[in-house]
Amino acid sequence: MKVFVCDAGEFGTAMACVVSGAGNEVALLIQPYAQNQKDLFYNLKNGTQHTNYLYLPGVGLPPMEFTDNFEAAKSADVIFLAVPTKYIGQAFLKIKECLEVNPKAILVLLSKGFDSFGDVPWGVKLHNNLKLSGHKNFAVISGPTFAKEIIRPYTAHFVSCASKNIGAIKKLKALFKNSGLHLTGTTDLTGVSWGGPLKNAYAIGYGLTFKLIDERAAFDYIWLALNEMKAFLDFAGARPKMLHSPAVERDFYVTSRGNSRNRKFGEFLAEYQSKEKIKEHVENSANTVEGYESMKTLWKIANENKLDVPLLYGVHSICEYGASPGAFADCFRRAKALSY
């Protein structure tokens, strides 16, 4: 199949490697926003470099096309949207123009998070937008997929693939047939779309608990946090079994126990940072704490709808009101006591 990957960040590059290694024809978009991006495109296009040294250094890239425009999307069978959450809107507008020319293409969202101007996950928002224009070939893939892990040879990874179109799920499963990435199909697009922002936000609390108390307490936190995630999933109308899917439980576990930026942010907060330092940290583009923005949106949803989610409220209080991390530890202990 012909595949177009937008864009060449860490995860987009890793996905391009997986898809190319499975025997597909891949075009990887390198958007020329800055000089270093322009240099990367020139070096890869002309063969003077064979790695994405900006975002996935040390990993040799398999055969693929490198492009700085969306032209290849007009003839692709599958289009992967892998831009950072804050850039999804503008990238989607360009891709939508390509879908008007190429209506049979399947658009697959890989990014996780909420629309910046509302409280709807991007997966749900893009599905609804495309539905209005009659485009049914849309899917969301989400699960425990660290970029450097999915490109490791001889390893298997299981992720959720959600679409209202069963045919799209079957085609995507065929796309990855010769790779180590295995898709668990579901039509619960809402549940899968909520899974990403939930696990990112709650992984911050894992880092806090680990640093403030110990590893055993952090392990207990996982199960308490999953109960709170269920409150959000029920509110959104997700199916009950979605809580234990690769897109929610498994992704949350791997993100929390691994070396993710969201967990590290939680450990950073545990060191009694000032509000100014917290703001400086999250505004530094090198950090990219996806869970921070998701946490703020989830707090708004919980507050407006009176959801019982004290752990999330605790994280929010530290970030937004300068509350003591020690208060979060007390909150965790109370939640644990009530769970028995």
Summary of the structure (lengths in Angstrom):
residues: 340
radius of gyration: 19.9
end to end distance: 52.2
largest distance: 62.2
contacts: 1199
relative contact order: 0.10
helix: 57%
strand: 14%
